[in-house]
Amino acid sequence: MHPLDQALTNESLFQEYARQETRRQFFRSAGFGLGTAALASLGASAAAPAPRGGTKTGIGAALPETHFSAKCKNVIYLHMVGGPSQMDLFDYKPKMEEFYDKDLPESIRNGQRLTTMTSGQKRFPIAPSKYKFAQHGKGGAWFSDIWKWKPKMADDMCIIKSMHTEAINHEPAITYIQTGNQVTGRPCLGAWMSYGLGSLNQNLPTFVVMVATPTNQEQIQAISARLWQSGYLSGEHAGVSFRSKGDPILFINNPPGVSSDVRRKTLDGLKKLNEINHEQLNDPETQTRISQYEMAFRMQASVPDLTDLNKETAKTLEMYGPDVKKPGSFANTALMARKLVEKGVRFVQVYHNNWDHHGNLTGRMNYQVTDVDQPCHALIQDLKQRGLLDSTLVIWGGEFGRTIYSQGGLSKTNYGRDHHPRCFTMWMAGGGIKGGYVHGETDDFSYNIVKDPVHLHDWHATVLHLLGLDHERFTYRYQGLDQKLTGVEKSSVIKALLA
């Protein structure tokens, strides 16, 4: 076939493809239109006079300003995957010494759901914590003696003992606390923040994710990228995963023999092709792809400098502990989180695994606490000395708690605990949070909440409030509904937690 005839044939095929849009493409384009309308609506509501006046947002933000004055502009979320045992760390239950090896009273359980891992047990023997507890700080917060560094920052911490959730297994529970829904496919907290508030540094991602490797790896939970996806928001709002080994980001560096000039020319050509594709098909993800290629090019210069620890002082490195230079350690990740926030990254998500203590709790807990104890203290002090703590919200916690009764065998020195969604403990610091404060109470068995319950939707509403966002007004139109991080249930900002 003559080259000209071949070109005409190719052009005809392309035009036919553009005309014969699939049903999915049609609705995707329609959804883009709805999203644009929703964006305009968000902008209008954000521009309306607010009680205290909004805070200007960043580059590419859906909102020109926040709904009201923001208490913080950055978040570092330290998620302890597996569910830390609250009664071995923060929730002191001295009365349990009297109940050692006695069955959990039915009046306490009250028929509540159990996992399949313990529902078949004939007995539910009470396992008091083997750790000693003491009060610290002006608020008298209880800490177990396994903590060596956390008590020193008691006056910076807001400890919530009354968190609760409906999810009882890991995957739905982590998905729930990250996205506000147990079903996958929704945007996570970091993606919502990226969408609404935009970037503070056009050369770095708005939302970064790091997975810290625990020293002990006896029982590792799966951590999938869908936990930091953008869901129905544009793909540019998904978290960018920083790796602990090799290039911080896959393919961030040019391959051998490819110069920056060649990479620039390649991207320019690719951009033109994508623009043609977008003009023909009007797929919003094409624009996302263009912007992400450009971001990747800019990151080639910014990321290597960011991950270089040689510019940190010896005093700073010592503060984070002996593992700080070990790639992938929690200490190294915590320092990286501070550097990212300092450079303008909006949301830093850190996952630390192996808190799923069904057995050998006392054998594994020492490793877990040693991994995170000093680095968490260092992170708070580092942010504080740099003037960043007031504008950065630090969050620490898991997806649920653990049971007071032992799973499997029980001894005076060792035991295991099953999943427990009825109550668990989280703490926050900085970013408009009330330091030196303990919120909520549980019963003598750390099984039920007796004062000031905090559902995770209330917690989400509170975090959004600190960022200057009204959780009722911060919505995105999708599938005919105004979608929210806090879902359709009634949620409230927990004002007692605010400074």
DRENPA-109654 format. One record per residue (C-alpha): residue in one letter; residue number from 1; y, z, x. Coordinates in pm, 1 decimal. Example, Ala and Ser with C-alpha at 12.3 -4.5 7.8 and 13.67 -1.06 7.14 Angstrom:
! DRENPA-109654
residu|num|Y|Z|X
A|1|-450.0|780.0|1230.0
S|2|-106.0|714.0|1367.0
! end
This chain:
! DRENPA-109654
residu|num|Y|Z|X
M|1|0.0|0.0|0.0
H|2|348.8|-81.9|120.2
P|3|540.0|229.8|239.7
L|4|814.0|168.2|-18.5
D|5|557.5|145.8|-300.5
Q|6|393.4|466.1|-172.6
A|7|730.5|644.3|-173.8
L|8|799.1|528.4|-530.4
T|9|453.2|643.0|-636.9
N|10|509.6|987.1|-479.5
E|11|848.5|1014.8|-649.2
S|12|691.2|924.8|-985.5
L|13|419.9|1183.8|-938.7
F|14|675.4|1450.1|-856.7
Q|15|888.5|1364.8|-1160.4
E|16|579.6|1369.7|-1381.8
Y|17|488.7|1713.8|-1240.3
A|18|840.3|1838.6|-1314.1
R|19|822.5|1705.8|-1671.7
Q|20|477.5|1845.4|-1740.1
E|21|567.8|2206.9|-1689.6
T|22|287.5|2442.9|-1773.4
R|23|325.8|2703.8|-2041.6
R|24|346.9|2970.5|-1771.8
Q|25|628.5|2787.4|-1592.4
F|26|817.2|2748.5|-1917.6
F|27|807.5|3117.9|-1995.7
R|28|886.9|3204.2|-1636.3
S|29|1202.4|2991.4|-1660.3
A|30|1281.5|3148.4|-1996.6
G|31|1225.3|3490.0|-1846.1
F|32|1472.8|3403.0|-1572.7
G|33|1728.1|3327.3|-1838.9
L|34|1660.2|3657.8|-2008.8
G|35|1681.7|3831.8|-1673.3
T|36|2020.4|3671.7|-1612.5
A|37|2138.1|3789.7|-1952.0
A|38|2008.3|4136.6|-1879.2
L|39|2185.9|4131.2|-1545.4
A|40|2512.0|4041.3|-1714.8
S|41|2454.9|4323.4|-1961.6
L|42|2388.7|4567.6|-1678.7
G|43|2703.0|4457.2|-1502.2
A|44|2906.2|4502.2|-1817.4
S|45|2771.7|4851.1|-1881.4
A|46|2824.0|4949.9|-1519.4
A|47|3182.8|4826.7|-1525.6
A|48|3262.8|5033.7|-1834.1
P|49|3459.0|5355.1|-1769.9
A|50|3224.7|5636.3|-1666.7
P|51|3289.8|6008.8|-1707.6
R|52|3331.2|6066.1|-1333.7
G|53|3381.4|5712.6|-1207.5
G|54|3115.9|5499.5|-1044.4
T|55|3037.4|5441.5|-677.1
K|56|3058.2|5090.9|-534.7
T|57|2716.5|4938.8|-470.5
G|58|2593.7|4709.9|-190.0
I|59|2515.1|4347.9|-110.8
G|60|2330.1|4161.8|-386.2
A|61|2324.2|4460.0|-624.2
A|62|2263.9|4406.0|-994.7
L|63|2530.0|4668.0|-1064.2
P|64|2883.2|4625.8|-926.3
E|65|2911.1|5005.0|-928.9
T|66|2691.6|5295.3|-1030.4
H|67|2717.6|5444.7|-1378.0
F|68|2882.6|5754.8|-1235.7
S|69|2957.2|5904.4|-896.4
A|70|2647.6|5898.3|-673.3
K|71|2539.8|6211.9|-488.9
C|72|2339.3|6011.9|-234.9
K|73|2298.5|5653.4|-119.3
N|74|1966.6|5664.5|68.6
V|75|1618.2|5802.7|-1.2
I|76|1334.3|5897.5|232.9
Y|77|1021.6|5956.9|25.0
L|78|731.8|6121.5|210.6
H|79|422.5|6080.8|-6.6
M|80|119.8|6293.3|82.8
V|81|-169.5|6078.5|-43.1
G|82|-452.8|6273.9|-205.0
G|83|-278.9|6569.8|-367.7
P|84|-180.3|6866.9|-147.2
S|85|-321.0|7203.0|-254.8
Q|86|-21.0|7389.5|-395.8
M|87|-182.3|7735.9|-391.0
D|88|-265.1|7700.0|-20.7
L|89|86.1|7588.0|75.3
F|90|363.9|7711.5|-156.6
D|91|235.2|7859.1|-483.7
Y|92|138.3|8217.9|-393.0
K|93|-124.8|8369.5|-624.4
P|94|-214.8|8720.0|-494.0
K|95|-396.5|8818.8|-814.3
M|96|-668.8|8566.4|-734.1
E|97|-811.1|8803.3|-473.5
E|98|-950.7|9006.8|-764.7
F|99|-1118.5|8695.1|-908.0
Y|100|-1301.1|8578.2|-596.5
D|101|-1618.6|8390.0|-701.6
K|102|-1563.4|8472.1|-1067.7
D|103|-1558.6|8180.8|-1310.9
L|104|-1230.2|8035.7|-1429.7
P|105|-1171.4|8192.4|-1774.3
E|106|-1207.0|7949.2|-2062.7
S|107|-877.8|8084.1|-2199.3
I|108|-705.3|7940.6|-1889.5
R|109|-877.8|7604.4|-1889.9
N|110|-854.9|7579.5|-2268.9
G|111|-1072.3|7269.8|-2284.5
Q|112|-851.6|7064.6|-2055.1
R|113|-987.2|6748.5|-1899.6
L|114|-1181.7|6766.4|-1572.2
T|115|-1279.1|6489.8|-1334.4
T|116|-1637.9|6367.0|-1327.2
M|117|-1668.7|6529.7|-984.4
T|118|-1667.9|6883.3|-1126.8
S|119|-1718.7|6840.9|-1501.2
G|120|-2094.8|6875.4|-1446.1
Q|121|-2071.7|7198.0|-1247.1
K|122|-2243.5|7495.5|-1404.6
R|123|-1983.3|7730.3|-1260.2
F|124|-1612.5|7711.5|-1171.2
P|125|-1579.7|7986.1|-907.1
I|126|-1227.7|8102.3|-823.0
A|127|-1135.6|8036.0|-457.5
P|128|-831.1|8243.0|-353.7
S|129|-632.8|8091.3|-70.4
K|130|-747.5|8214.3|270.4
Y|131|-389.1|8190.2|399.5
K|132|-136.9|8473.6|411.8
F|133|202.1|8425.9|245.1
A|134|555.2|8548.1|315.3
Q|135|897.8|8491.8|162.5
H|136|1167.8|8303.3|351.9
G|137|1529.6|8203.7|307.9
K|138|1798.1|8333.1|75.8
G|139|1599.9|8220.8|-227.6
G|140|1286.7|8408.9|-122.1
A|141|1059.7|8102.8|-135.2
W|142|691.9|8167.3|-59.9
F|143|528.0|7981.4|229.6
S|144|173.0|8019.5|354.7
D|145|133.5|8115.7|719.9
I|146|-12.7|7773.0|796.9
W|147|348.3|7648.5|803.5
K|148|530.0|7722.8|1131.5
W|149|840.6|7506.3|1092.1
K|150|894.7|7461.2|717.9
P|151|1004.9|7824.9|658.3
K|152|1288.9|7772.3|906.6
M|153|1447.7|7521.9|668.8
A|154|1383.5|7716.3|346.9
D|155|1754.3|7717.0|264.1
D|156|1764.2|7336.6|276.9
M|157|1468.7|7293.0|42.8
C|158|1454.0|7272.2|-335.1
I|159|1093.1|7356.2|-422.3
I|160|960.2|7246.2|-761.7
K|161|642.9|7434.3|-856.0
S|162|614.9|7298.4|-1208.4
M|163|559.3|6925.7|-1160.1
H|164|296.5|6780.6|-1393.9
T|165|140.5|6446.6|-1486.6
E|166|-122.5|6302.6|-1722.0
A|167|-306.4|6109.0|-1449.4
I|168|-613.5|6277.5|-1302.8
N|169|-743.5|6015.4|-1056.4
H|170|-574.2|5886.8|-743.0
E|171|-500.0|5521.2|-812.5
P|172|-339.5|5568.5|-1156.3
A|173|-170.0|5891.0|-1042.3
I|174|-5.3|5735.3|-736.7
T|175|89.2|5428.8|-939.6
Y|176|236.6|5659.1|-1205.8
I|177|456.7|5862.3|-972.8
Q|178|569.1|5551.3|-784.9
T|179|634.5|5318.6|-1081.4
G|180|656.5|5539.8|-1391.4
N|181|340.8|5390.2|-1540.7
Q|182|-31.3|5432.4|-1473.5
V|183|-86.1|5057.3|-1518.5
T|184|-10.0|4842.3|-1215.2
G|185|243.5|4559.4|-1222.7
R|186|564.9|4759.4|-1263.6
P|187|843.8|4791.6|-1006.2
C|188|827.5|5104.4|-792.6
L|189|1115.7|5345.5|-737.0
G|190|1220.4|5171.9|-414.6
A|191|1225.9|4831.1|-585.1
W|192|1440.4|4965.9|-870.6
M|193|1680.7|5111.1|-614.2
S|194|1697.2|4782.1|-422.0
Y|195|1761.7|4590.4|-743.7
G|196|2031.7|4815.9|-881.4
L|197|2214.2|4929.9|-568.2
G|198|2168.6|4640.7|-326.5
S|199|2172.0|4637.5|52.7
L|200|2387.7|4831.9|297.8
N|201|2287.3|4610.5|591.2
Q|202|2225.3|4237.9|543.2
N|203|2022.3|4226.0|867.3
L|204|1757.2|4472.9|749.2
P|205|1542.9|4506.7|436.2
T|206|1676.7|4724.1|157.5
F|207|1335.5|4885.8|106.0
V|208|1095.6|4965.9|393.4
V|209|741.6|5107.9|375.6
M|210|547.0|5278.3|657.1
V|211|194.0|5420.9|651.4
A|212|140.7|5710.7|892.9
T|213|-209.7|5758.8|1031.5
P|214|-338.3|6117.9|993.7
T|215|-498.1|6292.2|1290.3
N|216|-803.7|6378.0|1081.4
Q|217|-951.1|6085.6|887.4
E|218|-1238.6|6254.4|708.4
Q|219|-1152.3|6121.8|362.2
I|220|-899.7|5838.0|349.9
Q|221|-767.8|5707.9|19.2
A|222|-691.3|5337.1|-22.9
I|223|-320.2|5255.7|0.5
S|224|-249.3|4911.1|-140.6
A|225|65.3|4699.6|-120.8
R|226|91.0|4697.9|-500.5
L|227|235.1|5050.7|-469.8
W|228|553.2|4901.1|-324.5
Q|229|563.6|4579.2|-524.4
S|230|865.3|4458.1|-720.8
G|231|670.6|4397.1|-1043.6
Y|232|875.6|4193.8|-1287.9
L|233|1185.7|4219.6|-1065.6
S|234|1258.0|3944.8|-814.6
G|235|1023.7|3942.8|-514.5
E|236|1306.6|4023.5|-273.1
H|237|1304.3|4382.7|-404.4
A|238|947.3|4454.3|-290.9
G|239|904.4|4689.1|3.3
V|240|877.3|4540.6|351.7
S|241|587.7|4699.0|539.7
F|242|656.5|4808.8|898.5
R|243|339.4|4821.9|1109.2
S|244|255.6|5088.5|1367.0
K|245|99.2|4847.0|1620.3
G|246|205.5|4509.5|1751.0
D|247|509.5|4346.0|1596.2
P|248|674.3|4590.2|1351.4
I|249|666.6|4310.7|1092.2
L|250|408.2|4033.5|1091.4
F|251|538.8|3708.5|1245.0
I|252|881.6|3862.5|1315.1
N|253|880.7|3704.9|1662.2
N|254|869.6|3334.6|1741.4
P|255|532.9|3198.5|1856.6
P|256|500.1|3091.8|2222.8
G|257|698.8|2778.2|2300.1
V|258|926.1|2807.2|1994.6
S|259|1287.7|2890.4|2075.4
S|260|1542.4|3044.5|1841.3
D|261|1718.2|2707.0|1816.9
V|262|1395.1|2539.2|1703.0
R|263|1330.7|2820.2|1453.3
R|264|1686.9|2780.5|1318.3
K|265|1645.9|2403.3|1272.6
T|266|1309.0|2456.6|1104.8
L|267|1455.4|2706.4|859.0
D|268|1749.7|2477.3|782.6
G|269|1509.7|2196.6|695.9
L|270|1289.8|2426.6|491.4
K|271|1594.4|2552.3|303.7
K|272|1689.1|2197.7|201.4
L|273|1336.2|2132.1|74.3
N|274|1336.8|2457.7|-122.4
E|275|1676.4|2373.7|-272.1
I|276|1539.8|2039.1|-391.7
N|277|1240.2|2217.4|-539.4
H|278|1465.1|2470.9|-715.3
E|279|1686.2|2196.2|-857.5
Q|280|1380.5|2024.9|-1005.4
L|281|1184.8|2328.0|-1133.5
N|282|1443.0|2607.1|-1158.7
D|283|1192.0|2865.8|-1035.3
P|284|1388.1|3183.7|-940.5
E|285|1125.4|3275.6|-681.2
T|286|1233.3|2970.4|-480.9
Q|287|1575.7|3128.6|-431.0
T|288|1402.6|3450.1|-330.7
R|289|1199.9|3258.0|-74.1
I|290|1516.2|3104.9|72.1
S|291|1688.0|3443.2|106.3
Q|292|1377.8|3606.4|256.5
Y|293|1344.4|3336.5|524.0
E|294|1705.7|3398.4|619.2
M|295|1648.6|3773.7|624.9
A|296|1348.0|3727.6|851.7
F|297|1558.6|3524.7|1095.3
R|298|1828.2|3792.9|1108.0
M|299|1567.1|4066.3|1152.9
Q|300|1444.6|3902.8|1473.2
A|301|1749.2|4052.6|1642.9
S|302|1785.3|4378.6|1448.4
V|303|1425.1|4507.7|1423.3
P|304|1328.8|4522.3|1794.6
D|305|1638.3|4730.8|1866.8
L|306|1558.3|4955.7|1571.5
T|307|1205.3|5034.2|1690.0
D|308|1310.2|5110.0|2048.8
L|309|1288.5|5486.5|2105.5
N|310|1423.3|5470.8|2461.2
K|311|1776.4|5513.5|2328.7
E|312|1688.8|5849.4|2170.9
T|313|1782.6|6159.0|2369.3
A|314|1512.5|6377.4|2521.2
K|315|1630.4|6660.5|2295.5
T|316|1578.6|6449.2|1983.7
L|317|1231.0|6338.0|2088.7
E|318|1133.0|6695.7|2168.7
M|319|1253.3|6806.3|1827.1
Y|320|1001.6|6577.5|1650.9
G|321|708.9|6708.7|1854.2
P|322|450.5|6582.5|2104.7
D|323|328.3|6287.9|1892.3
V|324|668.7|6127.7|1847.7
K|325|598.1|5841.0|2089.7
K|326|252.7|5776.8|1944.6
P|327|279.9|5465.5|1721.9
G|328|165.4|5534.2|1368.2
S|329|182.2|5912.3|1393.6
F|330|373.8|6098.8|1124.1
A|331|619.9|6223.2|1388.3
N|332|691.2|5868.2|1504.5
T|333|724.4|5752.3|1143.3
A|334|963.9|6035.8|1053.1
L|335|1192.6|5945.5|1342.4
M|336|1176.4|5580.4|1240.3
A|337|1276.0|5683.1|887.1
R|338|1589.5|5849.7|1022.7
K|339|1673.2|5541.0|1231.6
L|340|1625.7|5313.1|931.6
V|341|1853.8|5520.5|711.2
E|342|2109.7|5541.2|990.0
K|343|2110.9|5160.9|1007.1
G|344|2164.6|5127.0|631.6
V|345|1816.8|5087.8|481.0
R|346|1843.4|5215.1|123.6
F|347|1490.7|5337.6|58.7
V|348|1223.8|5439.4|310.4
Q|349|875.4|5510.1|173.9
V|350|627.9|5689.2|401.8
Y|351|261.5|5744.6|312.5
H|352|52.6|6009.2|491.8
N|353|-315.4|6010.1|402.2
N|354|-611.9|6255.6|384.7
W|355|-481.7|6530.5|150.9
D|356|-780.8|6482.6|-83.2
H|357|-958.7|6809.4|-6.5
H|358|-1270.3|6818.2|-224.1
G|359|-1450.4|7000.3|57.0
N|360|-1380.5|7158.0|395.3
L|361|-1022.4|7231.0|291.5
T|362|-958.3|7492.5|556.4
G|363|-1114.7|7273.8|822.0
R|364|-886.4|6981.7|741.7
M|365|-565.3|7150.2|622.7
N|366|-468.4|7259.3|973.6
Y|367|-466.0|6896.3|1086.6
Q|368|-262.3|6786.1|786.4
V|369|1.1|7054.8|822.9
T|370|23.6|7010.7|1200.5
D|371|87.1|6639.0|1145.4
V|372|382.7|6688.9|910.9
D|373|524.7|7038.7|971.2
Q|374|743.2|6999.6|1279.3
P|375|841.5|6636.4|1208.3
C|376|966.9|6727.5|857.3
H|377|1176.6|7009.7|1001.5
A|378|1306.6|6774.4|1271.5
L|379|1392.5|6504.1|1016.9
I|380|1605.4|6742.3|811.1
Q|381|1782.8|6883.1|1118.0
D|382|1832.1|6535.9|1266.8
L|383|1987.7|6403.3|946.2
K|384|2203.6|6713.5|922.6
Q|385|2340.0|6694.8|1277.6
R|386|2426.9|6327.5|1228.0
G|387|2610.0|6392.8|901.7
L|388|2348.5|6200.0|701.7
L|389|2172.8|6473.4|502.9
D|390|2442.0|6496.8|235.3
S|391|2400.4|6126.0|158.6
T|392|2020.7|6110.3|203.2
L|393|1767.1|6250.6|-40.8
V|394|1440.7|6356.1|127.5
I|395|1134.8|6390.0|-99.5
W|396|794.9|6543.4|-8.5
G|397|488.4|6564.4|-232.6
G|398|165.4|6411.8|-362.3
E|399|47.3|6255.2|-687.9
F|400|-102.0|6576.9|-834.6
G|401|-227.0|6920.7|-726.0
R|402|-560.7|7094.0|-672.7
T|403|-774.7|7336.5|-876.9
I|404|-793.9|7711.2|-814.7
Y|405|-1169.6|7690.6|-856.4
S|406|-1388.5|7553.0|-579.5
Q|407|-1565.5|7221.8|-595.8
G|408|-1917.2|7257.0|-459.4
G|409|-1990.5|7555.0|-234.6
L|410|-1767.2|7856.7|-182.1
S|411|-1730.9|8095.4|108.2
K|412|-1467.0|8343.3|220.4
T|413|-1344.2|8102.4|484.8
N|414|-1397.8|7757.7|336.2
Y|415|-1391.2|7580.8|2.2
G|416|-1294.1|7255.8|-166.6
R|417|-1068.0|7184.7|-463.0
D|418|-1073.3|6913.2|-730.6
H|419|-779.6|6711.8|-870.4
H|420|-537.6|6903.8|-1091.2
P|421|-257.2|6724.5|-1280.4
R|422|-146.7|7028.1|-1488.6
C|423|77.8|7165.0|-1213.8
F|424|167.3|7078.0|-856.9
T|425|443.6|7139.0|-604.5
M|426|699.7|6902.5|-453.7
W|427|1011.7|6968.9|-251.5
M|428|1337.8|6783.7|-194.4
A|429|1633.4|6830.2|38.4
G|430|1981.0|6685.0|94.2
G|431|2143.4|6418.4|-123.9
G|432|2296.1|6643.0|-392.2
I|433|1993.4|6873.3|-431.2
K|434|2031.1|7251.6|-454.4
G|435|1900.2|7399.8|-129.0
G|436|1727.6|7737.8|-111.3
Y|437|1614.1|7710.5|-471.5
V|438|1270.7|7741.9|-633.7
H|439|1223.7|7583.9|-976.2
G|440|945.7|7654.8|-1224.9
E|441|652.2|7893.6|-1238.3
T|442|279.1|7863.3|-1291.5
D|443|31.8|8119.8|-1424.9
D|444|-171.1|8355.6|-1201.5
F|445|-432.2|8080.8|-1154.0
S|446|-183.8|7806.0|-1061.1
Y|447|-344.2|7620.4|-1351.3
N|448|-81.8|7604.6|-1627.8
I|449|297.2|7600.9|-1618.6
V|450|465.8|7904.5|-1772.7
K|451|831.9|7826.7|-1697.6
D|452|1054.2|7519.5|-1657.3
P|453|802.3|7230.2|-1660.4
V|454|907.5|6909.0|-1486.1
H|455|728.3|6593.3|-1595.6
L|456|738.0|6311.3|-1343.6
H|457|958.5|6107.6|-1583.1
D|458|1211.2|6393.2|-1576.6
W|459|1185.8|6389.4|-1200.0
H|460|1246.8|6012.3|-1194.1
A|461|1550.0|6058.3|-1419.4
T|462|1683.3|6324.1|-1181.1
V|463|1637.4|6106.7|-871.5
L|464|1816.5|5816.6|-1043.8
H|465|2094.8|6056.2|-1146.9
L|466|2147.9|6157.5|-782.9
L|467|2184.1|5787.2|-702.9
G|468|2453.1|5755.5|-970.4
L|469|2226.9|5582.0|-1222.8
D|470|2178.8|5671.2|-1587.9
H|471|1804.7|5629.1|-1647.5
E|472|1867.5|5532.1|-2012.8
R|473|2113.6|5254.7|-1923.9
F|474|1945.1|5129.7|-1607.2
T|475|1716.1|4868.6|-1763.9
Y|476|1574.5|4521.7|-1705.2
R|477|1491.9|4282.9|-1988.1
Y|478|1128.2|4174.1|-1963.3
Q|479|882.0|4055.1|-2229.0
G|480|1138.8|4124.8|-2499.0
L|481|1190.5|4488.5|-2400.1
D|482|1452.6|4678.5|-2202.9
Q|483|1219.5|4812.7|-1934.0
K|484|1299.3|5144.5|-1763.0
L|485|1153.6|5341.8|-1475.1
T|486|1128.0|5641.0|-1708.9
G|487|944.3|5448.4|-1980.6
V|488|984.5|5495.4|-2354.7
E|489|924.7|5871.7|-2365.9
K|490|1217.9|6109.8|-2390.3
S|491|1317.0|6213.0|-2038.1
S|492|1589.1|6444.6|-1913.1
V|493|1773.6|6506.3|-1588.2
I|494|1677.6|6851.8|-1454.8
K|495|2030.2|6978.9|-1393.6
A|496|1907.9|7306.1|-1242.3
L|497|1796.4|7107.3|-935.9
L|498|2144.3|6967.6|-867.2
A|499|2379.7|7122.0|-614.1
! end
